[in-house]
Amino acid sequence: MDRFYSLAHASIDFHFRQSPRDFVVDEIPLYEFSQEGEHLILQVRKKSLSTAEMVGVIARYLGIKNKDIGYAGLKDKHAMTKQYISLHKKYESELESFEHENIKILSKTYHQNKIRIGHLKGNRFYIRLKKVSPTAAVKIDEALKNISKWGMPNYFGYQRFGNDGDNHILGEKIAKGEARERNPRVRKLLVNAYQSHLFNLWLSRRLEINSLVESFSANEISSLLNMPLEKVQKLKDQKHPFKLLYGDLMEHYPHGRLFNYEGDAQDLERFLARDITVTGLLSGKKVKQSQGDAAEIEKLYVDTLQEDGARRFAWIYPTEIEGRFNQVEAQYELNFTLPKGSYATVLIEELAKRKLH
């Protein structure tokens, strides 16, 4: 899909390829481990392995099932990543002799509960961009300042859609009964890709509307969006680059309850203050949908699925952003922290303003 980006600059030329040297991820746990309990907590560093592959290696070594090992999130395969896993502490002595060329156990502690999916606060990233000119470095500096000030769209990254980028196509067929997949894990993965594709389409359309609001007069926008002039003017008056529509479903950030935006000036201020953010729909059952003007856009990207739906942050706020240009090596190094479920590669694509995969 052709994606709308949030930043106004022209495309920046640099080279980026995911590899363990140039893409490093450090998981931030959701809570402190208690240092006591029946669950052994391991901090594991892996490279050139997916989380599932890493879990499989350890499970086979111990002679247990993959599901006996808990983890909070899936980490990129083509990267150097640190994350926490849990298993029963009765396996602790067996792991003392564990060795693998791409897996290293860094530390251990204990906790009362098994680590489960979602039990992470976020991830800290180190990324190296190559073939960066001094001019491009200045543009990257400015783009990072913009993201640091305003945040960025929370697209699903290309990793969500498989090696060929088309998992959502089969996922749609499975969701509509036009194809079958017997493996429940694979089926869920494919249908999730379709849900993610619809979300990305919706988010791109919302960013396109943001661009229209910024670029055209109120009269022109009124005609383009078929929206009363009064509402258009209120959109233009909003200070945030993501323009809220009546009926948008907002959520307290970084977590909290959902509520509809009804044009309240106080909510606009809370959005600017990062107390709340806007959400997008992952199609499915048992999920709250937007209302009013927001629903008119959202309904174009909704499908009826048997799977449960959800709301996802459409706009997020990277923190602790740092950038360094090495002119001798023509490389740009950056560090930043993202909330769970967000993709570092999306931030890099926002900088480049083009697809990287």
C-alpha positions in Angstrom: 0.0 0.0 0.0 1.1 3.6 -0.5 1.4 5.1 2.9 0.9 8.6 4.1 3.6 9.8 6.4 3.3 12.3 9.3 6.4 14.4 8.6 6.5 17.1 6.0 10.1 16.8 4.8 11.2 15.3 1.5 12.5 11.7 1.4 15.9 11.3 3.1 18.5 9.1 1.4 20.3 6.5 3.6 20.8 2.8 3.7 19.2 0.6 6.4 19.2 -3.1 6.7 18.2 -5.1 9.7 21.1 -7.0 11.1 22.4 -7.9 14.6 25.1 -5.2 14.3 22.8 -2.4 13.2 19.5 -3.3 15.0 19.6 -3.9 18.7 16.6 -4.3 21.0 16.4 -4.3 24.8 13.1 -5.3 26.4 11.8 -3.2 29.3 9.8 -5.4 31.7 6.3 -4.3 32.8 7.2 -4.8 36.5 10.1 -5.5 38.8 10.7 -9.2 39.4 10.2 -10.2 43.1 13.5 -12.3 43.3 11.5 -15.1 44.8 8.9 -17.7 43.7 8.7 -20.9 41.7 9.4 -19.3 38.3 12.9 -18.8 37.0 13.3 -15.6 35.1 16.1 -15.4 32.6 17.3 -12.4 30.6 18.4 -13.9 27.3 20.3 -12.3 24.4 19.7 -13.7 21.0 20.7 -12.9 17.5 19.5 -14.1 14.0 16.7 -16.1 15.7 13.0 -15.2 16.2 11.6 -15.4 19.7 9.8 -18.6 18.7 13.0 -20.2 17.4 14.9 -19.2 20.5 12.2 -20.7 22.8 12.2 -23.9 20.7 15.9 -24.3 21.1 15.7 -24.0 24.9 12.6 -26.2 25.1 14.3 -29.0 23.1 17.4 -28.8 25.2 15.3 -29.3 28.4 12.9 -31.8 26.8 9.8 -29.6 27.5 7.1 -28.0 25.4 7.5 -24.6 24.0 4.4 -23.5 25.9 6.2 -24.2 29.2 8.4 -21.2 28.5 6.8 -17.8 29.0 7.8 -14.6 27.2 6.3 -11.1 26.9 6.7 -10.2 23.3 8.0 -11.3 19.9 11.4 -9.8 19.0 12.9 -9.3 15.5 14.8 -12.2 14.0 17.3 -10.1 12.1 18.6 -8.2 15.2 20.4 -8.5 18.4 17.8 -8.6 21.1 17.5 -9.0 24.9 14.3 -10.2 26.5 13.0 -12.0 29.5 11.7 -15.6 29.6 10.3 -17.6 32.4 10.2 -21.4 33.2 9.9 -23.5 36.3 12.9 -23.1 38.5 13.4 -26.9 38.6 15.2 -26.6 35.3 17.8 -24.1 36.7 20.6 -26.6 37.2 20.2 -28.1 33.7 20.5 -24.7 32.2 24.0 -24.1 33.8 25.5 -26.2 31.0 23.4 -24.7 28.2 25.4 -23.3 25.3 24.3 -22.0 21.9 26.1 -19.8 19.4 23.2 -17.4 19.0 21.7 -17.5 22.5 23.3 -16.3 25.7 21.7 -16.3 29.2 22.8 -12.9 30.7 21.2 -13.1 34.2 18.6 -14.9 36.3 16.2 -14.2 39.1 12.8 -15.5 40.3 9.2 -14.5 40.4 5.8 -15.8 41.6 4.2 -15.7 38.1 4.9 -16.9 34.6 5.7 -14.1 32.1 2.9 -13.8 29.6 2.3 -12.0 26.3 2.0 -8.3 26.9 4.0 -8.3 30.2 6.4 -5.6 29.0 6.4 -1.8 29.2 8.2 -1.3 25.9 11.5 -1.7 24.1 14.7 0.4 23.9 16.3 0.4 20.4 19.7 1.1 19.0 19.8 1.5 15.2 22.6 2.4 12.8 21.9 4.0 9.4 24.6 3.9 6.7 25.6 6.0 3.7 24.4 9.2 5.4 25.5 12.5 4.0 26.0 15.6 6.2 22.9 17.1 4.6 20.9 14.0 5.3 22.1 14.0 8.9 20.8 17.5 9.4 17.4 16.4 8.0 17.4 13.4 10.3 18.2 15.6 13.3 15.2 17.9 12.5 12.9 14.9 11.9 13.8 13.4 15.2 13.1 16.7 17.0 9.7 16.7 15.3 9.0 13.2 16.4 10.2 14.0 19.9 7.9 17.0 20.1 4.7 15.6 18.5 5.0 11.8 18.4 4.3 9.5 15.4 1.7 7.3 13.7 1.6 3.7 15.1 1.5 1.7 11.9 2.1 -2.0 12.0 5.5 -2.7 10.5 6.4 -4.8 7.5 7.3 -7.7 9.9 3.6 -8.2 10.6 2.9 -9.2 7.0 5.4 -12.0 6.4 8.5 -12.3 4.3 6.6 -11.5 1.0 4.4 -8.8 2.7 1.2 -10.5 1.6 0.0 -12.5 4.6 -3.0 -10.3 4.9 -4.3 -11.5 1.5 -4.5 -15.1 2.7 -5.7 -13.8 6.1 -8.7 -12.1 4.4 -9.6 -15.3 2.5 -9.4 -17.4 5.7 -11.5 -14.8 7.6 -14.2 -14.9 4.9 -14.2 -18.7 4.6 -12.7 -18.7 1.1 -9.6 -20.6 2.4 -8.7 -22.8 5.3 -5.8 -23.2 7.7 -5.8 -26.1 10.1 -3.0 -24.9 12.3 -4.8 -22.5 14.8 -1.6 -20.6 15.5 -0.9 -20.0 11.8 -4.6 -19.1 11.2 -4.5 -16.5 13.9 -1.3 -15.1 12.6 -2.8 -14.7 9.1 -6.1 -13.2 10.2 -4.2 -10.8 12.5 -2.2 -9.7 9.4 -5.5 -8.9 7.7 -6.7 -6.9 10.7 -3.4 -5.0 10.8 -3.7 -4.3 7.1 -7.1 -2.7 7.5 -5.8 -0.6 10.5 -2.9 0.6 8.4 -5.2 1.6 5.5 -7.4 3.5 8.0 -4.4 5.3 9.6 -3.0 6.3 6.2 -6.3 7.8 5.3 -6.4 9.8 8.6 -2.9 11.1 7.9 -4.0 12.1 4.4 -6.9 14.1 6.0 -4.3 15.7 8.4 -2.3 16.8 5.3 -5.4 18.2 3.6 -6.3 20.2 6.7 -2.7 21.6 6.8 -2.4 22.3 3.1 -5.8 23.7 1.9 -8.2 26.5 2.8 -11.3 25.7 4.9 -13.6 26.2 1.9 -11.5 23.7 -0.2 -11.4 21.1 2.6 -15.1 21.5 3.2 -15.7 20.5 -0.4 -13.1 17.7 -0.4 -14.3 16.1 2.8 -18.0 17.0 2.4 -17.9 18.5 5.9 -19.5 21.7 7.2 -17.3 24.7 7.2 -17.6 25.2 10.9 -16.3 21.7 11.6 -13.4 22.2 9.2 -12.4 25.4 10.8 -12.2 23.6 14.2 -10.0 21.0 12.6 -7.7 23.8 11.3 -7.6 25.3 14.8 -6.2 22.2 16.4 -2.6 22.5 17.3 -1.7 18.8 17.2 -0.6 17.4 13.7 -3.1 14.5 14.1 -6.5 16.1 13.8 -9.2 14.7 16.0 -12.7 14.1 14.5 -15.9 14.1 16.4 -16.5 10.6 17.8 -12.9 9.5 17.8 -12.2 6.9 20.4 -9.6 8.2 22.8 -7.6 6.3 25.4 -5.6 7.4 28.4 -1.9 7.1 27.6 -0.1 4.8 28.1 -3.1 2.8 29.3 -6.6 3.4 30.6 -10.2 3.6 29.6 -11.8 4.5 26.2 -14.1 7.4 25.6 -15.4 9.4 22.7 -14.0 12.8 21.7 -16.8 15.3 21.5 -15.0 18.5 20.6 -14.1 19.3 24.2 -11.2 21.9 24.3 -9.9 20.2 27.5 -9.5 16.9 25.6 -7.5 18.7 22.9 -5.2 20.0 25.6 -4.9 16.6 27.2 -4.0 15.2 23.7 -1.3 17.9 23.4 -0.1 17.0 26.9 0.1 13.2 26.0 -2.4 12.3 28.7 -4.6 10.7 26.1 -4.2 9.5 22.5 -6.4 8.5 19.6 -7.1 4.8 18.8 -7.8 2.9 15.6 -9.9 -0.3 15.1 -8.7 -3.8 14.7 -11.8 -5.4 13.1 -13.6 -8.2 14.9 -16.2 -9.0 17.6 -16.6 -7.4 21.1 -14.9 -4.2 20.2 -16.0 -0.6 20.7 -16.3 1.5 17.5 -16.0 5.2 16.9 -19.0 7.5 16.4 -20.0 10.5 14.3 -17.5 11.9 11.8 -14.8 9.5 12.9 -17.1 6.5 12.2 -17.7 7.7 8.7 -14.0 7.2 8.0 -13.6 4.1 10.1 -16.5 2.2 8.5 -14.6 2.1 5.2 -11.9 -0.1 6.8 -14.1 -2.4 8.9 -14.8 -6.1 8.2 -17.0 -8.6 10.0 -14.7 -11.2 11.5 -15.3 -14.1 13.9 -12.1 -13.1 15.8 -12.2 -10.7 18.7 -11.4 -7.1 17.7 -9.5 -4.5 19.7 -8.5 -0.8 19.7 -4.9 0.1 19.1 -3.1 3.4 19.7 -3.0 5.2 16.4 -0.5 7.8 17.7 2.4 7.1 20.0 5.2 9.0 21.7 8.8 7.7 21.4 10.9 8.8 24.3 14.6 9.2 25.2 15.4 9.9 21.5 19.1 10.4 20.8 20.9 10.8 17.5 24.6 11.0 16.6 26.2 11.5 13.2 29.6 10.0 12.4 30.7 11.9 9.4 33.9 9.9 9.0 32.0 6.6 8.7 28.9 8.3 7.0 26.8 6.7 9.6 24.0 7.9 11.9 23.3 6.1 15.2 20.0 6.6 17.1 18.5 5.3 20.3 14.9 5.6 21.3 12.2 3.9 23.4 8.8 2.7 22.1 5.8 1.4 24.0 5.0 -2.3 23.5 3.4 -3.3 20.2 5.1 -0.5 18.3 7.7 -0.9 15.5 11.1 0.7 15.3 11.1 0.2 11.6 8.0 2.4 11.3 10.0 5.2 12.9 12.9 4.6 10.5 10.4 4.7 7.6 9.0 7.9 8.9 12.5 9.4 8.8 13.2 8.1 5.3 9.6 8.8 4.2 9.6 5.7 2.0 9.3 1.9 2.4 12.5 0.2 3.5 11.4 -3.4 2.8 
